[in-house]
Amino acid sequence: MKVKTLLLVILVAVLAAAGGWFAAKHSPSSAGTPAASGRKVLFYQSPMHPWIKSDKPGKCTICGMDLAPVYEGDKVLGMQEGTVALGSNSINVLNVQTVEVKKEPLRRTLQVAGTIEDNDMRHRLLSAYVEGRVDKLFVNYVGAEVVQGQPLATLYSTGLLNAEREYIGLAKRTAGRESTELQKVNQDLLAASAQRLKQLGLTEEQIKGLPAKPEGSLHTEILAPVSGTVVSRNIYEGQYVKEGEKLFEIADFSTMWFQFDAYERDLNWLRIGQKVSITTPALPGKSFDGNIAFIDPNIKEMTRSAKVRVEIPNPLIDVAGRKQRELLHKLYAQGTVQVETPEVVTVPRTAVLAPGAQAVVYVDKQGGAYEQRRVKLGRSGDDSWEILDGLKEGERVVTTGNLLIDAQAQLNASANMGDDAYAATPGVQPVAASGKAAALAESQRKALNALFSQTDKIGQALASDNFQEFKTQSPALQEMVATSKKELQPVASWEPLMDKVGSAVQFPEVTDLAGARKVFLPFSMAVADLAQRARKEDKAFRSVKVYQCPMVNQAVPGAPKRGLWVQSSPPLRNPFFGSEMIDCGSEVK
């Protein structure tokens, strides 16, 4: 009995072991084991989110679907073109950061520069109504403050004197005891005489006071027509003047005009009535507030700008016992306009790469995948871009590390395109159908030379830490890029390179050197690729220098380590570091 029991126990153990071996043999519990069909399971992948992979069965961490096995020989689910998948370690190393796409007001601070002008509507020229001699000046210096009706000078004029005496005589006759009919005639003559005196420059008060004027008085006072500041005096005592000759120029400085040029791209931010804060180097620490009163509807063709006028009060102050206006005429001044739009869909400026016709962002698809998305940009705020199309509220976009993600996306595209990827792979020589490089026409060489030369000027401005020169030279780039694209359009193989340059040339508004270097980097890289292609295909471009810096990321946060730029001639001058490390880099042969 004991023997039978022992045999039964042994049999059960053997069957259990065999069952366990069979189950292990046919269970798809781990990658790399043969499946029921005999094929090897390579890994498990999410059908909806192909970048989610595992070596064991499980659930997709994004959608919760079962991971599907991928067998040896199966076609692996690919990701959408432009999508980059990163592991958690890579994300940490690249310091990838994302923010949510929001609907919020777009804020913009416009910095403008202009001059302080006087109020044109209260600016008067005082001319001689009759010829005569100036016998006395009561105001004999420029800058004097005068009030309306104040005597400025006395004039001896025989024509004016005769007209005054004629009026005085008529006034006395009208006051006499003539018949009613005769008085009526005298009153008509008196009115006509008064009208003539007005035409000769006398005021109503002066005409009314003529009957009391001493009979031996030969002079007539010239009175100030408005209150203000004498800005020009063109006569001296004893000077003879002719009719129409300029005597004084008076400007009312109680209200001044701050006038500045607004460029086309900024006009949509400006409105009548907006507040402007104004400062001037002549009055450090002082600020004057005014409102926009007028925007000129005419655009200047040369500068593509329009005049904007701001009205500001100009109080009288006491300087060394004399009264004068605080703001002087023709002062240079700067203005700050802070504007805000209603809520729109926005992303941070750092999220947008190559803002322009081909602006892109990288959208966080979760699980380490980042999708390249083309977006249509609207207005540019201080810290944000308005998004017109391409993104929805609530999506997350990459703000830090996106330059490196974009570089990886281009490398992926190059690997997929093979030999056709020369545009994204510097150093690969494209050839024509005959096996030789296509020759460039003279007009094409001229367009490219102009583009390389202008790019060099901007690079030299940054190398010299000259932000103002960068702003001055940048507008010419767009026209040169457009010309180059037009010239090279017949040669299809140049199109990818020119598209890349065209996408990068739309510089957003920047306010300092760091921002200028950041927006210049993608454009500089694209032009350097173009220059390398040109140097290989045409000996006319062999003098164009291409330089590289191995540590651009230290000058431009979030950028790749390697940065390229072109120069027309040596020595090397690094545009990304400037004076900090002007000679950092080496030539690309």
C-alpha positions, 0 to 999 in steps of 0.5 A: 500500500505504501509502495502504491502511494509512493508511485502515485506521488512520483507520477503526479510530480512528473506530470506536473513538471511536464505540464509546467515545461509545456506551458513555458514552451508555448506561453508568449510571456517574454520577448525572444521566445518562439510563438505557437506559430514557431516565429520569434516575438521581438517585442510588444508595441502599442497599435495606437502609439507605436513608440510605446514598446515593451519586452513583456505583454502589458497595457499602453501607458497612454491609451490603455490598449493591450500591447500587440506582439511584433514577430520576427519578419513582421512590419514594425509600426512606424511613427508619423514623419517628423515624430521623434521618440526619446527615452527617459534618460535622453529627455532628462539629458536634453532638459526637455520642458513643455507647457500647455497651449493656452487661450490668454491675452497677447501682451506686447510692449512697443519701444519707439523713438522720435522727437518732441515737436511743437503743436502745429495747430498753435504755431504762428508766423507774424508778418508785416501787414504794411511796409514801414520802419520798426522803431522799438522792440519790446521783445528782442530775444528768442525764447521769450514767453509772451501772452496774447495781446502783448506788445512786441514792437512799434511800427512807423508806417505812413499808410497805416497812420493815414488809415488810422487818422481817417478812422478817427475823423469818421468816429468824431463825425459820427458822434456829432449832431448831423441828421439821421441820414448823414449819421447813417452814411458816416457809420457805414464809412466808419465800418468800412474804415475799421475793416480796412484797419483790420486788414492792416493788422490792427486788433478790435481793441486797438481800433476801438482805442484809436479815438483816445490815441494822442494826436501826435502819436506816430507809431502803432504797436505790433501785438502778439496774436497768440500766447507762446514762446518766441522761436524766431525774431527777424527784425531789429530796431530801425529796420525797414520792412516790406509788406509780407516780410516775416517779423516773429515766429511764435509757438505754443509749447504748453502742449507738445507733440511726440512724433515717431515712426511706426513700422507696418508690422506694429501698426495693428497694435496701435490705436487712437487714445492709447497711453504712451509713456515718454522719456528723454535723455535731457530729463533723466528720471522723468516720465511724461504720459500722453495719448495717441492723437493721430496715426498718419494713414499714409505709409512712407514707401522708403521706410514702410512706416507711418507717423504717429503723434502723441499729445503731452502737456508741457508745464512751465517751470522756474529756472534761475528766476525765469519761466520756461517750458520743461520740454524743449523743442526738437528733443530726442525722446523714447516712448513705451506703448504697452498693449494687450489683445483679447484672449487668443490661442498662444504658445511661448516664443521659445516653442516656435522654431524658424518663425515664418512661412514654415514655422514649426513646434514640437507637440508632446504626444506622451510616452517620450514622443514629440510630433513636429507640427507646422503652425500658422502664426499671428501676432508676436507678443513679448513672450508669446506667439498668437497661433492661428492654425495648427494647435489646439488649446490644452495640447503641450508644446516643447519650449526647451530642448526643441532645437535638439529634437528638431536636429534629431528629426532632420537626422531621421529624415536624412536616414529615410531619404538616403542620397536625396537628403543632401539638403539636411546633410552637410558635405554630401555632394548632389550631382546632376543627371550627367554625374557632374555638378550643374553649372550656375548662371551669372545671375544665380552667382550674383544672387547667392553672393549678395545673400552670403555678403549680407549674412556676413554683415549681420554675423559681423554685427553680432561678433562686434556686439552691435545690436543696432547694426543687426537690426539695421542690416536684417531687413535686407535679408528677406529681399535677397533670399526671395531673389535667390529663390527666384534665380535658383527655382529652375534648378530643382535640386536647390529647392530644399536648401532654399526652402530651409533658408526661406523658413529661417529668414523670418526673424521675430522681433528681439530686444537684445543681443541674446535674442538676436543670436538665437534667431540668427542661429537657424538662419546661419546654419541654413545659409552655411549649408547653402554655401557648402553646396555652392563651394562644391558646385562652382569655383566662384564661391571657393573664397566664401569661408564657412566656420564652425563653433563646437560649443554654441549651446553655451552662448545660445541656450537650447541650441545644438553644440555645433553652430555654423556661419559664413564669412566673406574673408578671414579672420574668424569672428564668432557671431554667437559669443562676440567679444566674450570668445571672438576667436572660438571655432575653426574653418570648415574646409 
